Amino acid sequence: NYDALITYQQSFIDDNLTITAFAGPAYRRYSGKNVGVGTYGSLRFEDYGMLQNGQGWPSTYSENVSKYSSGADATYSVLGQGTISWKYTYLLEFSARNDWASTLPKDNRSYFYPGVSFTWNFTDTFEVPKMNYGKFRVSWADVGRAANRYYALRTYTMGTISNNTAYPGVNDVTGPDELFSGNLKPERKREFEIGFDTRLFPRNRLELNFSYYNNTWYDQIMAVPLSSTTGANRIKINAGKSRNQGVELFARGLILAPATGKFRWDVTVNIAKQWDKLLELYPGITQINTDEGGGMVRRHEEGKRMSEILITDYKRAADGTRIVNANGTYDLADDAEKVSVGNANPDFYGGFSTSFSVRGNWGMLNLNAGFDYSWGASVFSYSNYLLKGNGLSKETLQYRNEQYGGLTYTDGSGRIRHDGVILPGYMNIGTSEVPNYVENDKIISAYTYYTSYINDGTGKWKPDGVQKNNYIKFRELSLDYTLPKQISDMLRLQKLTVGFTARNLCYLYKSINHIDTEATLGISSFIEYSNYPSSRNYGFNVILSF
């Protein structure tokens, strides 16, 4: 990275007006090479890591034996920023930048993005009762982002035709399997934020900060799937306009703080709520669906919230009641009949923390605890799905006997059993063409009901496998002890502190049992296939200040 900046600073009108600015060019380049070599097939002798230990060499090119890749990208920039301040009460800041990115097509490599912000420390202008400090802030910016390396360019692949017996080892060049709708342009994001920061009451016992933001993305770089009949898999386009707006509230309260300064207790709370919406996609395209497997789809649709989760629904009658099959369980409908079961994004999230300190001639002790929470997002848990299908979770105690709601009935062998269940819904005593629905009265065993959830990963999942992922987590606990000053002086130190820290302690509440949704393995953020072992972290620290 290289940059050369010129800085200017000057005060006017008895130092009430201050102007600062800088401007200049900048250059950034990323480059890298990757060279690899390895054996092919099995080894002659186990655990003997040499190339000569390979069983043989392939007849055609293989990346397992040798590979080489290299790449580079560069960005040239001209940028500047300036601030105008009046008595440090009113501050107007502006910025401008123009980039030329090598990762974009030649005609669209240049893009300009400006920004401006204004801050007013209004308690310097007029007095507000009980308020010690108050600041109003507003900002606007329009920023750009180039494509990833080679994404916006047509790329070709070299290989060898291995199944050509007439001309063995003939090299070939494969063209791109993606189309372009003209030359790609940089992505853009338009940002607006407004808010205030305040501190109230003696000793700033209450601090309140509030922000509202509204971000709009447009000209987003994306690849839209195409039918294979077009001869291509996807088309890369600049499309889409989405909006993300929300509010953030931060509050810190000093609960106890006597004038003696012997101890102090404060509590901090923050909460964030956001609304996102896909405003438009591309002419002729109103939604993008990502197949997540098992009949589940993540959908972005115009006019709706993004990352909606849809899944194949149960078969239902015209009034919406589930249809029970001849075995007494539910069947799933055709793939085309999907139902929305939630959203991958939370409705709101945040955290809260508390800090308590006490001091005396013996030193100072600080205790801090932090918690965070998230509410409203949906997750499909494959672990819970399998536990339910195999009857291994506590939830499957339901219907096991009369104590847990099981019905008494006589099975086909003449045995009296107490694990019966009648699933609510209709049975069709007519035909598929002319249905005749009656209330289901077929008793099945709890075993039959729960094993209907067994899925080896090749079938479709049931929609009730998607659950709300609400939780409150005990994130961190720390205890620090600072030795008395006389001991620090004896050791020729300004301060000596020892402490203990623990992180990721436990859930105080969670709506999905048996898993840690923050430690899941899966291709999507809202699908849990299995879990990493959850871990708690403990640490001990010593801080020396000279």
Beta strands, then each sheet from edge to edge (+ up, - down):
strand 1: 2-3
strand 2: 6-12
strand 3: 17-37
strand 4: 40-43
strand 5: 54-56
strand 6: 66-86
strand 7: 90-101
strand 8: 110-120
strand 9: 131-145
strand 10: 157-161
strand 11: 170-174
strand 12: 178-180
strand 13: 187-200
strand 14: 206-225
strand 15: 234-256
strand 16: 263-280
strand 17: 287-293
strand 18: 296-301
strand 19: 308-312
strand 20: 323-324
strand 21: 338-343
strand 22: 348-360
strand 23: 363-375
strand 24: 378-381
strand 25: 407-410
strand 26: 416-421
strand 27: 426-428
strand 28: 437-439
strand 29: 444-445
strand 30: 466-468
strand 31: 471-482
strand 32: 495-510
strand 33: 520-521
strand 34: 527-528
strand 35: 530-531
strand 36: 537-545
sheet 1: 1+ 3- 2+
sheet 2: 1+ 3- 6+ 7- 8+ 9- 13+ 14- 15+ 12+
sheet 3: 1+ 3- 6+ 7- 8+ 9- 13+ 14- 15+ 16- 22+ 23- 31+ 32- 36+
sheet 4: 4+ 5-
sheet 5: 10+ 11-
sheet 6: 17+ 18- 19+ 21-
sheet 7: 20+ 27+ 28-
sheet 8: 30+ 24- 34-
sheet 9: 25+ 26- 29+
sheet 10: 33+ 35-
end
